[in-house]
Amino acid sequence: MTEQDFILNKYLNSLESGSFTWSSPSNIALVKYWGKKKNQIPANPSISFTLDACKTTTKLAYSKKENKNDFSFDVYLDGAKKDDFKPKIETFFKRVEQYLPFLRDYHFKIETSNTFPHSSGIASSASGMSALALCLMSIEKQLNSEITDVFFNQKASFLARLGSGSACRSIEGDLIVWGKHKEITGSSDLFGVKYPFKVHDNFKNYQDTILLVDKGEKQVSSTVGHDLMHNHPFAEQRFAQAHENLSKLINIFREGDLKSFIEIIESEALTLHGMMMTSMPYFILMKPNTLEIINKIWNFRQETGLHICFTLDAGANVHILYPESEAKAIYEFISSELVVYCQNGHYICDRIGFGAKQLPI
């Protein structure tokens, strides 16, 4: 598909007012996306686990207006008006307007809330932008009832990507691929797709405990970090590595090879931070407690033989991944040995989820 396929020629119906509510989860990349081209196109493919508990719920109310010169909307987080969110939403509207020509026809009231604290250090852009994109697609489906479920999900993912790249991986679950990969038919740089191959039972209902090491705002925004890949001395090798690791995961998922899974997932996390540390300017987002946790995990895994591993986003927090069959022993280790390294002892227990859900009005 191309971008042009997401431009509808006409709407069959008209709407005056109404509302839609969607709940959309965050996700955690296993093969990392770092570096992008124009229009939020990824420089390499990525694959992620969709999460379940960490999610954003957004209600979008719309009402017809006469003045169609400007976008008109208000944003609320947990019931409080958030004008500081408006520039990001306006940028998003400008990017998607050619695909959603009704945007200037309505005034929107956007009411959003997260199951995790906004200041928790967990990026809410993936869940937030995907939830908003789904609400907008619900409006478009009312305007054109011929839209199929497949097209609905593809376009919602496509739109979410234009708000936040990783948001395109939050529409569906449980494993989502974003970015063109030669071995994955249907994979696209434009939107996320469900992983199409067999997945061993070892990876079903995988657990993710998120240790909140640093709940503050990141020192370097993801946008700046992505941009630093343009002249990075190791960029091309990194992009090739991502393709290779995604190829390796196809067999790993099929065979249920937990040991090889751990090797790739931890390597990907450390490579992501290695790219940050070797860019110009360079930066370090890990904290001392991040490293303490990683070493504790390595020691525990060696002592017990359990299949615990870590991954990282572009920040200090640690996602601890482990199979459901080993959850009891690993959770005891986390609560007794690792929570002490979390800011104010805060952590979140999550697991693989299966994508966004529309909620009753």
DRENDO-1510 file (C-alpha; in Angstrom, 1 decimal, always signed):
<recs>
REC; n; res; u; v; w
REC; 1; MET; +0.0; +0.0; +0.0 .
REC; 2; THR; +1.0; +3.6; -0.5 .
REC; 3; GLU; +0.1; +6.8; +1.4 .
REC; 4; GLN; -2.5; +7.6; -1.4 .
REC; 5; ASP; -4.5; +4.5; -0.5 .
REC; 6; PHE; -5.4; +6.1; +2.8 .
REC; 7; ILE; -7.1; +9.2; +1.2 .
REC; 8; LEU; -10.8; +8.5; +0.7 .
REC; 9; ASN; -12.4; +10.3; -2.3 .
REC; 10; LYS; -15.7; +11.1; -0.6 .
REC; 11; TYR; -17.8; +10.5; +2.5 .
REC; 12; LEU; -21.2; +8.9; +2.1 .
REC; 13; ASN; -22.7; +10.2; +5.3 .
REC; 14; SER; -22.8; +13.4; +7.4 .
REC; 15; LEU; -22.5; +13.8; +11.2 .
REC; 16; GLU; -23.4; +16.6; +13.5 .
REC; 17; SER; -22.0; +15.5; +16.9 .
REC; 18; GLY; -21.2; +12.5; +19.0 .
REC; 19; SER; -18.3; +10.8; +20.8 .
REC; 20; PHE; -16.1; +7.7; +20.7 .
REC; 21; THR; -13.9; +6.2; +23.4 .
REC; 22; TRP; -10.9; +3.9; +22.9 .
REC; 23; SER; -8.5; +2.3; +25.2 .
REC; 24; SER; -5.1; +1.6; +23.7 .
REC; 25; PRO; -2.0; +0.0; +25.2 .
REC; 26; SER; +1.7; +0.9; +25.3 .
REC; 27; ASN; +4.2; -1.6; +23.8 .
REC; 28; ILE; +7.8; -2.6; +24.3 .
REC; 29; ALA; +10.1; -3.1; +21.4 .
REC; 30; LEU; +12.2; -6.3; +21.3 .
REC; 31; VAL; +14.1; -5.3; +18.1 .
REC; 32; LYS; +14.5; -1.5; +18.5 .
REC; 33; TYR; +13.5; +1.3; +16.1 .
REC; 34; TRP; +16.1; +4.0; +16.4 .
REC; 35; GLY; +16.5; +6.4; +13.5 .
REC; 36; LYS; +13.9; +7.7; +11.1 .
REC; 37; LYS; +13.5; +9.2; +7.7 .
REC; 38; LYS; +11.0; +11.9; +6.5 .
REC; 39; ASN; +7.4; +11.5; +7.5 .
REC; 40; GLN; +8.0; +9.2; +10.4 .
REC; 41; ILE; +9.4; +6.4; +8.2 .
REC; 42; PRO; +11.6; +4.0; +10.3 .
REC; 43; ALA; +15.2; +3.5; +9.3 .
REC; 44; ASN; +15.0; -0.2; +10.3 .
REC; 45; PRO; +12.2; -2.7; +11.1 .
REC; 46; SER; +11.1; -3.4; +14.7 .
REC; 47; ILE; +9.0; -5.9; +16.5 .
REC; 48; SER; +7.3; -5.4; +19.8 .
REC; 49; PHE; +5.2; -7.0; +22.5 .
REC; 50; THR; +1.9; -5.2; +23.0 .
REC; 51; LEU; +1.3; -4.6; +26.7 .
REC; 52; ASP; -2.0; -5.0; +28.6 .
REC; 53; ALA; -2.1; -3.0; +31.8 .
REC; 54; CYS; -0.2; +0.1; +30.7 .
REC; 55; LYS; -2.7; +1.9; +28.5 .
REC; 56; THR; -4.4; +5.2; +27.7 .
REC; 57; THR; -8.2; +5.7; +27.5 .
REC; 58; THR; -9.3; +8.6; +25.3 .
REC; 59; LYS; -12.8; +9.9; +24.8 .
REC; 60; LEU; -13.2; +12.1; +21.7 .
REC; 61; ALA; -16.3; +14.2; +21.5 .
REC; 62; TYR; -17.0; +16.1; +18.3 .
REC; 63; SER; -19.5; +18.8; +17.3 .
REC; 64; LYS; -19.9; +20.5; +13.9 .
REC; 65; LYS; -18.7; +24.1; +13.6 .
REC; 66; GLU; -19.2; +26.8; +11.0 .
REC; 67; ASN; -15.7; +28.3; +10.9 .
REC; 68; LYS; -13.5; +25.8; +9.0 .
REC; 69; ASN; -10.4; +27.9; +8.8 .
REC; 70; ASP; -8.6; +26.4; +11.8 .
REC; 71; PHE; -8.4; +23.3; +14.0 .
REC; 72; SER; -10.5; +23.6; +17.1 .
REC; 73; PHE; -10.0; +21.4; +20.1 .
REC; 74; ASP; -9.5; +21.2; +23.9 .
REC; 75; VAL; -7.4; +18.6; +25.7 .
REC; 76; TYR; -7.9; +17.2; +29.2 .
REC; 77; LEU; -5.7; +14.8; +31.2 .
REC; 78; ASP; -7.5; +13.2; +34.2 .
REC; 79; GLY; -10.1; +15.9; +34.0 .
REC; 80; ALA; -7.7; +18.9; +34.0 .
REC; 81; LYS; -7.3; +21.1; +31.0 .
REC; 82; LYS; -3.9; +20.7; +29.5 .
REC; 83; ASP; -3.1; +23.5; +27.0 .
REC; 84; ASP; +0.5; +22.5; +27.0 .
REC; 85; PHE; -0.5; +19.3; +25.1 .
REC; 86; LYS; -2.1; +21.4; +22.3 .
REC; 87; PRO; +1.0; +22.1; +20.2 .
REC; 88; LYS; +1.7; +18.3; +19.8 .
REC; 89; ILE; -1.9; +17.6; +18.9 .
REC; 90; GLU; -1.9; +20.5; +16.4 .
REC; 91; THR; +1.2; +19.2; +14.8 .
REC; 92; PHE; -0.4; +15.8; +14.5 .
REC; 93; PHE; -3.6; +17.2; +13.0 .
REC; 94; LYS; -1.5; +19.1; +10.4 .
REC; 95; ARG; +0.3; +15.8; +9.5 .
REC; 96; VAL; -2.9; +13.8; +9.1 .
REC; 97; GLU; -5.3; +16.4; +7.6 .
REC; 98; GLN; -4.9; +15.2; +4.0 .
REC; 99; TYR; -6.0; +11.7; +5.2 .
REC; 100; LEU; -8.8; +13.0; +7.4 .
REC; 101; PRO; -10.3; +16.0; +5.6 .
REC; 102; PHE; -13.1; +16.4; +8.2 .
REC; 103; LEU; -10.7; +17.6; +10.9 .
REC; 104; ARG; -11.5; +21.3; +10.4 .
REC; 105; ASP; -15.3; +20.6; +10.3 .
REC; 106; TYR; -15.6; +19.9; +14.0 .
REC; 107; HIS; -14.6; +21.1; +17.4 .
REC; 108; PHE; -13.1; +18.3; +19.4 .
REC; 109; LYS; -13.0; +17.7; +23.1 .
REC; 110; ILE; -10.2; +15.2; +23.9 .
REC; 111; GLU; -10.4; +13.7; +27.4 .
REC; 112; THR; -7.6; +11.3; +28.2 .
REC; 113; SER; -6.2; +9.3; +31.1 .
REC; 114; ASN; -3.5; +6.8; +31.7 .
REC; 115; THR; -3.4; +3.7; +33.9 .
REC; 116; PHE; +0.2; +4.7; +34.8 .
REC; 117; PRO; +1.1; +8.1; +36.2 .
REC; 118; HIS; +1.9; +10.6; +33.5 .
REC; 119; SER; +5.2; +11.4; +35.2 .
REC; 120; SER; +6.1; +7.7; +35.7 .
REC; 121; GLY; +8.8; +7.8; +33.0 .
REC; 122; ILE; +6.8; +5.4; +30.8 .
REC; 123; ALA; +6.3; +7.0; +27.4 .
REC; 124; SER; +2.6; +7.7; +27.0 .
REC; 125; SER; +2.9; +8.8; +23.3 .
REC; 126; ALA; +2.4; +5.3; +21.9 .
REC; 127; SER; -0.7; +4.6; +23.8 .
REC; 128; GLY; -2.0; +8.2; +23.7 .
REC; 129; MET; -1.5; +8.7; +20.0 .
REC; 130; SER; -2.9; +5.3; +19.0 .
REC; 131; ALA; -6.0; +5.9; +21.1 .
REC; 132; LEU; -6.6; +9.3; +19.5 .
REC; 133; ALA; -6.0; +7.8; +16.0 .
REC; 134; LEU; -8.6; +5.1; +16.7 .
REC; 135; CYS; -11.2; +7.7; +17.9 .
REC; 136; LEU; -10.6; +9.7; +14.7 .
REC; 137; MET; -11.0; +6.5; +12.6 .
REC; 138; SER; -14.3; +5.8; +14.3 .
REC; 139; ILE; -15.6; +9.1; +13.1 .
REC; 140; GLU; -14.4; +8.4; +9.6 .
REC; 141; LYS; -16.1; +5.0; +9.6 .
REC; 142; GLN; -19.3; +6.7; +10.5 .
REC; 143; LEU; -18.8; +9.1; +7.6 .
REC; 144; ASN; -18.0; +6.1; +5.3 .
REC; 145; SER; -19.6; +2.9; +6.4 .
REC; 146; GLU; -17.8; +0.9; +3.6 .
REC; 147; ILE; -14.5; +1.0; +5.5 .
REC; 148; THR; -13.5; -2.6; +6.4 .
REC; 149; ASP; -12.1; -3.7; +9.7 .
REC; 150; VAL; -8.7; -4.5; +8.0 .
REC; 151; PHE; -8.5; -1.0; +6.5 .
REC; 152; PHE; -9.7; +0.5; +9.7 .
REC; 153; ASN; -6.8; -1.0; +11.7 .
REC; 154; GLN; -4.2; -0.3; +8.9 .
REC; 155; LYS; -5.2; +3.3; +8.7 .
REC; 156; ALA; -5.4; +3.8; +12.4 .
REC; 157; SER; -1.8; +2.4; +12.7 .
REC; 158; PHE; -0.8; +4.6; +9.8 .
REC; 159; LEU; -2.2; +7.8; +11.4 .
REC; 160; ALA; -0.8; +6.9; +14.9 .
REC; 161; ARG; +2.6; +6.6; +13.3 .
REC; 162; LEU; +2.4; +10.2; +12.2 .
REC; 163; GLY; +1.8; +11.2; +15.8 .
REC; 164; SER; +4.5; +9.0; +17.4 .
REC; 165; GLY; +6.4; +6.3; +15.5 .
REC; 166; SER; +6.0; +3.5; +18.0 .
REC; 167; ALA; +2.3; +4.3; +18.4 .
REC; 168; CYS; +1.6; +2.3; +15.2 .
REC; 169; ARG; +2.6; -0.8; +17.1 .
REC; 170; SER; -0.2; -0.4; +19.7 .
REC; 171; ILE; -3.3; -0.9; +17.6 .
REC; 172; GLU; -3.2; -4.7; +17.6 .
REC; 173; GLY; -1.3; -7.5; +19.4 .
REC; 174; ASP; +0.4; -9.6; +20.7 .
REC; 175; LEU; +3.5; -9.3; +18.5 .
REC; 176; ILE; +3.6; -6.4; +16.0 .
REC; 177; VAL; +6.1; -5.8; +13.2 .
REC; 178; TRP; +6.7; -2.3; +11.9 .
REC; 179; GLY; +9.0; -1.7; +9.0 .
REC; 180; LYS; +9.6; -3.5; +5.8 .
REC; 181; HIS; +11.4; -6.8; +6.2 .
REC; 182; LYS; +12.2; -9.2; +3.4 .
REC; 183; GLU; +11.0; -12.3; +5.3 .
REC; 184; ILE; +7.7; -10.9; +6.6 .
REC; 185; THR; +5.1; -10.7; +3.9 .
REC; 186; GLY; +2.9; -7.7; +4.3 .
REC; 187; SER; +5.3; -5.8; +6.5 .
REC; 188; SER; +5.3; -2.1; +5.8 .
REC; 189; ASP; +7.1; +1.1; +6.8 .
REC; 190; LEU; +3.7; +2.8; +6.8 .
REC; 191; PHE; +1.9; +0.9; +9.6 .
REC; 192; GLY; +2.3; -2.0; +12.0 .
REC; 193; VAL; +1.2; -5.6; +11.1 .
REC; 194; LYS; +0.5; -8.6; +13.3 .
REC; 195; TYR; +3.4; -11.0; +13.3 .
REC; 196; PRO; +2.3; -13.7; +10.8 .
REC; 197; PHE; +4.3; -16.8; +11.8 .
REC; 198; LYS; +4.0; -19.5; +14.4 .
REC; 199; VAL; +4.8; -18.6; +18.0 .
REC; 200; HIS; +5.7; -21.3; +20.5 .
REC; 201; ASP; +3.7; -21.6; +23.8 .
REC; 202; ASN; +6.9; -20.4; +25.7 .
REC; 203; PHE; +6.1; -16.9; +24.5 .
REC; 204; LYS; +2.4; -16.9; +25.2 .
REC; 205; ASN; +1.3; -14.6; +28.0 .
REC; 206; TYR; +4.9; -13.4; +28.5 .
REC; 207; GLN; +5.3; -11.2; +31.6 .
REC; 208; ASP; +6.8; -7.6; +31.7 .
REC; 209; THR; +7.5; -6.1; +35.1 .
REC; 210; ILE; +8.5; -2.4; +34.6 .
REC; 211; LEU; +10.9; -1.0; +37.2 .
REC; 212; LEU; +10.6; +2.8; +37.4 .
REC; 213; VAL; +14.2; +3.8; +38.1 .
REC; 214; ASP; +13.7; +7.4; +37.0 .
REC; 215; LYS; +10.3; +9.0; +36.7 .
REC; 216; GLY; +11.5; +12.4; +35.5 .
REC; 217; GLU; +11.5; +13.8; +32.0 .
REC; 218; LYS; +14.2; +12.4; +29.7 .
REC; 219; GLN; +17.3; +14.6; +29.3 .
REC; 220; VAL; +17.1; +14.1; +25.5 .
REC; 221; SER; +13.9; +13.7; +23.6 .
REC; 222; SER; +13.4; +10.7; +21.3 .
REC; 223; THR; +13.0; +13.0; +18.3 .
REC; 224; VAL; +16.5; +14.5; +19.0 .
REC; 225; GLY; +17.9; +11.0; +19.5 .
REC; 226; HIS; +16.4; +9.7; +16.3 .
REC; 227; ASP; +17.8; +12.7; +14.4 .
REC; 228; LEU; +21.3; +12.0; +15.7 .
REC; 229; MET; +21.3; +8.7; +13.7 .
REC; 230; HIS; +21.5; +10.7; +10.4 .
REC; 231; ASN; +25.3; +11.2; +10.7 .
REC; 232; HIS; +26.1; +8.4; +13.1 .
REC; 233; PRO; +29.3; +6.5; +12.3 .
REC; 234; PHE; +27.6; +3.1; +13.1 .
REC; 235; ALA; +24.2; +3.8; +11.7 .
REC; 236; GLU; +24.3; +1.5; +8.7 .
REC; 237; GLN; +25.7; -1.4; +10.7 .
REC; 238; ARG; +22.9; -0.9; +13.3 .
REC; 239; PHE; +20.2; -0.9; +10.6 .
REC; 240; ALA; +21.6; -4.1; +9.2 .
REC; 241; GLN; +21.8; -5.7; +12.7 .
REC; 242; ALA; +18.1; -5.0; +13.3 .
REC; 243; HIS; +17.1; -6.8; +10.0 .
REC; 244; GLU; +19.4; -9.7; +11.0 .
REC; 245; ASN; +18.0; -9.9; +14.5 .
REC; 246; LEU; +14.4; -9.9; +13.3 .
REC; 247; SER; +15.3; -12.7; +10.9 .
REC; 248; LYS; +16.7; -14.7; +13.8 .
REC; 249; LEU; +13.6; -14.2; +15.9 .
REC; 250; ILE; +11.4; -15.9; +13.4 .
REC; 251; ASN; +13.1; -19.3; +14.2 .
REC; 252; ILE; +13.4; -18.4; +17.9 .
REC; 253; PHE; +9.6; -17.8; +18.2 .
REC; 254; ARG; +8.8; -20.9; +16.3 .
REC; 255; GLU; +11.1; -23.2; +18.3 .
REC; 256; GLY; +10.5; -21.6; +21.7 .
REC; 257; ASP; +14.2; -21.0; +22.2 .
REC; 258; LEU; +14.3; -18.9; +25.3 .
REC; 259; LYS; +18.1; -18.7; +25.6 .
REC; 260; SER; +18.5; -17.3; +22.1 .
REC; 261; PHE; +15.6; -14.9; +22.7 .
REC; 262; ILE; +17.4; -13.5; +25.8 .
REC; 263; GLU; +20.6; -13.0; +23.9 .
REC; 264; ILE; +18.9; -11.0; +21.2 .
REC; 265; ILE; +16.6; -9.0; +23.4 .
REC; 266; GLU; +19.4; -7.9; +25.8 .
REC; 267; SER; +21.8; -7.2; +23.0 .
REC; 268; GLU; +19.2; -5.0; +21.3 .
REC; 269; ALA; +18.6; -3.0; +24.5 .
REC; 270; LEU; +22.3; -2.4; +25.0 .
REC; 271; THR; +22.9; -1.6; +21.3 .
REC; 272; LEU; +20.1; +1.1; +21.5 .
REC; 273; HIS; +21.9; +2.8; +24.4 .
REC; 274; GLY; +25.3; +2.2; +22.7 .
REC; 275; MET; +24.1; +4.2; +19.7 .
REC; 276; MET; +23.2; +7.0; +22.1 .
REC; 277; MET; +26.6; +6.9; +23.8 .
REC; 278; THR; +28.4; +7.1; +20.4 .
REC; 279; SER; +26.4; +9.8; +18.7 .
REC; 280; MET; +27.5; +13.4; +18.5 .
REC; 281; PRO; +26.5; +14.9; +20.8 .
REC; 282; TYR; +26.6; +11.8; +22.9 .
REC; 283; PHE; +24.3; +11.1; +25.9 .
REC; 284; ILE; +23.7; +8.5; +28.6 .
REC; 285; LEU; +20.1; +7.9; +29.7 .
REC; 286; MET; +20.8; +4.9; +31.9 .
REC; 287; LYS; +21.2; +5.7; +35.6 .
REC; 288; PRO; +23.4; +3.9; +38.2 .
REC; 289; ASN; +20.4; +1.9; +39.4 .
REC; 290; THR; +19.7; +0.8; +35.9 .
REC; 291; LEU; +23.1; -0.9; +35.9 .
REC; 292; GLU; +22.6; -2.3; +39.3 .
REC; 293; ILE; +19.4; -4.0; +38.2 .
REC; 294; ILE; +21.0; -5.4; +35.0 .
REC; 295; ASN; +23.9; -6.9; +37.0 .
REC; 296; LYS; +21.5; -8.4; +39.6 .
REC; 297; ILE; +19.4; -10.0; +36.7 .
REC; 298; TRP; +22.5; -11.5; +35.2 .
REC; 299; ASN; +23.7; -13.0; +38.5 .
REC; 300; PHE; +20.2; -14.3; +39.3 .
REC; 301; ARG; +19.9; -15.9; +35.9 .
REC; 302; GLN; +23.3; -17.6; +36.2 .
REC; 303; GLU; +22.5; -18.9; +39.7 .
REC; 304; THR; +19.0; -20.2; +38.9 .
REC; 305; GLY; +18.9; -21.0; +35.2 .
REC; 306; LEU; +15.6; -19.1; +35.0 .
REC; 307; HIS; +14.8; -17.3; +31.8 .
REC; 308; ILE; +14.7; -13.7; +33.1 .
REC; 309; CYS; +16.0; -10.9; +30.9 .
REC; 310; PHE; +15.7; -7.2; +30.5 .
REC; 311; THR; +15.1; -4.7; +27.8 .
REC; 312; LEU; +15.2; -0.9; +27.9 .
REC; 313; ASP; +13.5; +2.0; +26.1 .
REC; 314; ALA; +15.3; +5.3; +25.5 .
REC; 315; GLY; +15.4; +6.0; +29.2 .
REC; 316; ALA; +16.5; +4.6; +32.6 .
REC; 317; ASN; +13.6; +2.3; +33.4 .
REC; 318; VAL; +14.0; -1.4; +33.1 .
REC; 319; HIS; +11.5; -3.8; +31.5 .
REC; 320; ILE; +12.0; -7.3; +33.0 .
REC; 321; LEU; +10.7; -10.0; +30.6 .
REC; 322; TYR; +10.0; -13.6; +31.7 .
REC; 323; PRO; +7.8; -16.6; +30.8 .
REC; 324; GLU; +4.6; -17.1; +32.7 .
REC; 325; SER; +5.7; -20.6; +33.8 .
REC; 326; GLU; +8.6; -19.0; +35.8 .
REC; 327; ALA; +6.7; -16.0; +37.1 .
REC; 328; LYS; +6.4; -17.0; +40.8 .
REC; 329; ALA; +10.1; -17.4; +41.4 .
REC; 330; ILE; +11.1; -14.4; +39.3 .
REC; 331; TYR; +8.5; -12.1; +40.9 .
REC; 332; GLU; +9.8; -13.0; +44.3 .
REC; 333; PHE; +13.3; -12.1; +43.2 .
REC; 334; ILE; +12.0; -8.8; +41.7 .
REC; 335; SER; +10.1; -7.8; +44.9 .
REC; 336; SER; +12.9; -8.8; +47.3 .
REC; 337; GLU; +16.0; -7.7; +45.3 .
REC; 338; LEU; +15.2; -5.2; +42.6 .
REC; 339; VAL; +12.3; -2.9; +43.9 .
REC; 340; VAL; +14.8; -1.2; +46.2 .
REC; 341; TYR; +16.4; +0.4; +43.1 .
REC; 342; CYS; +13.1; +1.9; +41.9 .
REC; 343; GLN; +12.3; +5.6; +42.5 .
REC; 344; ASN; +10.0; +5.5; +45.6 .
REC; 345; GLY; +9.8; +1.8; +45.2 .
REC; 346; HIS; +7.4; +2.1; +42.2 .
REC; 347; TYR; +7.0; -0.6; +39.6 .
REC; 348; ILE; +4.3; -1.9; +37.3 .
REC; 349; CYS; +3.4; -5.6; +36.7 .
REC; 350; ASP; +2.3; -6.1; +33.1 .
REC; 351; ARG; +2.0; -8.8; +30.5 .
REC; 352; ILE; +1.4; -9.3; +26.8 .
REC; 353; GLY; -1.8; -7.8; +25.6 .
REC; 354; PHE; -3.9; -8.0; +22.4 .
REC; 355; GLY; -4.4; -4.5; +21.3 .
REC; 356; ALA; -6.8; -1.6; +21.6 .
REC; 357; LYS; -10.5; -1.8; +22.5 .
REC; 358; GLN; -13.4; +0.4; +21.8 .
REC; 359; LEU; -15.3; +1.2; +24.9 .
REC; 360; PRO; -19.0; +1.9; +25.3 .
REC; 361; ILE; -20.0; +5.6; +25.1 .
</recs>
